[in-house]
């Protein structure tokens, strides 16, 4: 039985089956999908229209002879990302090999990751006001998969909240992940005092950072 991710599980069964078939076969027409699923071509097209409107599939017309072109469907990048992947497990496995060879290299790898992220972030925040820097940093965290948002308080401080940990399984094994995240935010906002006020690994349902400007 195929593994179904939560992202796919919310879809109606037939649409989920269509996406899974396209994932396996790469590209199919409505008639092919109908035959695989045991439904009519018109019924398949209704589901395909809904999936196309949701930006989960894309279509192209294939002309390989006289007559009307054949419409073929494939997954979009958004749909492909809904399928489960074992990146975290692979990363943990590879880090364990690195740790066995030289424990100090694990900390070095997280430091190098932090340096790369910091350079990219500072390039985006350069020249912005402090408030704009905080908001841009929040956008960076959100793009990195942390489902981040920011709240500005009346006293001029900010709270950045991460509703998802993009590296949770790695952080559970390697404390460097959490430590480097806090160091990264502090380095990205050198004009602020930054403290972590909520932490998933301590039982909170989010990670949150209080940011107080020094000026």
C-alpha positions in Angstrom: 0.0 0.0 0.0 1.6 3.4 -1.0 2.6 5.9 1.7 0.2 8.9 1.5 1.5 12.2 2.9 -0.9 14.4 5.0 -0.7 17.0 2.1 -2.1 14.4 -0.3 -4.5 12.9 2.2 -6.8 15.9 2.3 -7.6 15.5 -1.4 -10.6 13.4 -2.7 -9.5 9.8 -3.3 -9.8 10.0 -7.1 -7.7 13.2 -7.4 -5.2 11.7 -5.1 -5.0 8.6 -7.3 -4.5 10.8 -10.4 -1.6 12.6 -8.8 -0.1 9.3 -7.7 -0.4 7.9 -11.2 1.2 11.0 -12.8 4.0 10.7 -10.2 4.7 7.1 -11.3 4.1 7.5 -15.1 5.3 11.1 -15.6 2.7 12.1 -18.2 -0.7 10.7 -19.1 -3.9 11.7 -21.0 -7.4 11.7 -19.7 -8.2 8.4 -21.5 -5.2 6.7 -20.0 -6.1 7.9 -16.5 -9.7 6.9 -16.9 -8.6 3.4 -17.9 -6.3 3.0 -14.9 -8.9 4.4 -12.5 -12.0 2.6 -13.9 -13.9 5.8 -14.6 -15.2 7.5 -17.7 -12.9 9.9 -19.7 -15.4 12.8 -19.0 -15.2 12.0 -15.3 -11.4 12.0 -15.4 -11.5 15.4 -17.2 -13.6 16.9 -14.4 -11.0 15.9 -11.9 -8.2 17.1 -14.1 -9.8 20.5 -14.5 -10.1 20.8 -10.7 -6.4 19.8 -10.2 -5.3 22.2 -13.0 -7.2 25.0 -11.3 -5.4 24.2 -8.0 -2.1 24.4 -9.8 -1.3 20.7 -9.1 -1.1 19.6 -12.7 -0.1 21.2 -16.0 -1.2 20.3 -19.5 0.4 20.3 -22.9 -0.9 19.4 -26.3 1.0 16.7 -28.1 0.7 16.6 -31.9 2.2 13.4 -33.3 0.1 13.1 -36.6 -3.0 14.4 -38.3 -6.0 15.2 -36.3 -6.6 16.9 -33.0 -3.6 17.1 -30.7 -3.6 14.8 -27.6 -3.7 16.6 -24.3 -1.2 15.2 -21.8 -1.0 16.0 -18.0 1.9 16.1 -15.6 2.5 17.2 -12.0 3.6 20.7 -11.2 6.4 21.4 -8.8 3.8 22.2 -6.2 2.2 18.8 -6.5 5.5 17.0 -6.6 6.5 18.6 -3.3 3.5 17.0 -1.7 4.9 13.5 -1.9 6.9 12.3 1.1 10.6 12.4 1.1 13.2 11.1 3.5 15.6 14.1 3.4 15.8 14.4 7.2 16.5 10.7 7.7 19.2 10.8 5.0 20.7 13.9 6.5 20.8 12.4 10.0 22.4 9.2 8.6 25.1 11.2 6.8 25.7 13.4 9.8 26.2 10.3 11.9 28.9 9.1 9.6 30.6 12.5 9.8 30.3 12.4 13.6 31.9 8.9 13.7 34.8 10.2 11.7 35.3 13.5 13.5 32.7 14.9 16.0 34.1 18.4 15.5 33.1 18.3 11.9 29.4 18.3 12.7 29.7 21.7 14.4 31.8 22.9 11.5 29.1 21.9 9.0 26.3 23.7 10.9 28.6 26.8 11.1 29.2 26.7 7.3 25.5 26.4 6.7 24.9 29.4 9.0 27.5 31.5 7.2 25.9 30.8 3.8 22.4 31.7 5.1 23.8 34.8 6.8 25.5 36.1 3.6 22.3 35.6 1.6 20.2 37.3 4.2 22.4 40.3 4.7 22.4 40.9 1.0 18.6 41.1 1.2 18.4 43.3 4.3 21.2 45.7 3.3 20.0 49.3 3.4 16.6 48.6 5.0 15.3 50.2 8.2 15.4 48.0 11.3 11.7 47.1 11.1 12.1 46.3 7.4 15.1 44.1 8.2 13.0 42.1 10.8 10.2 41.6 8.3 12.6 40.6 5.5 14.3 38.1 7.8 10.9 36.7 8.6 10.2 36.3 4.9 13.6 34.4 4.6 12.6 32.1 7.4 9.2 31.5 5.9 10.8 30.7 2.5 13.1 28.2 4.3 10.0 26.2 5.4 9.6 27.6 9.0 6.1 29.0 8.4 7.3 32.2 10.1 5.4 35.4 10.9 6.2 38.5 12.9 4.4 40.6 15.4 5.4 44.2 16.2 4.8 45.2 19.8 3.9 48.6 21.2 7.3 48.9 22.9 9.1 48.7 19.6 10.1 45.1 20.0 9.2 42.2 17.6 8.4 38.6 18.0 9.2 36.2 15.2 7.3 33.0 15.5 8.2 29.8 13.6 5.2 27.5 13.4 7.1 24.7 11.7 10.6 23.5 12.3 12.2 22.7 8.9 14.9 20.6 10.6 13.1 19.2 13.6 14.3 15.6 13.4 17.8 16.8 12.9 17.5 19.3 15.8 16.3 16.5 18.0 19.5 14.6 17.5 22.0 17.5 17.0 21.8 20.5 19.3 24.0 22.4 16.8 20.8 22.9 14.6 19.0 24.9 17.3 22.1 26.8 18.4 23.1 27.8 14.9 19.5 29.0 14.3 19.7 31.4 17.2 23.2 32.6 16.2 22.0 33.1 12.7 19.1 35.4 13.7 21.4 37.3 16.1 24.0 37.8 13.3 21.3 38.9 10.8 20.1 41.6 13.3 23.2 42.9 14.9 21.4 46.0 16.1 19.1 43.9 18.3 19.1 41.8 21.4 17.6 38.4 20.4 16.4 35.8 22.8 14.5 32.6 22.2 11.2 32.7 24.2 9.6 29.5 23.0 11.2 26.3 21.9 9.7 23.2 20.3 12.3 20.9 21.8 11.3 22.2 25.2 7.7 21.3 24.7 6.3 24.4 23.0 4.3 24.1 19.8 6.3 26.8 18.2 9.8 28.4 18.3 9.7 32.1 18.9 12.3 34.9 19.2 12.0 38.2 21.0 13.8 40.9 19.2 14.6 44.2 21.0 16.4 47.0 19.1 19.5 48.2 21.0 19.0 51.9 20.0 
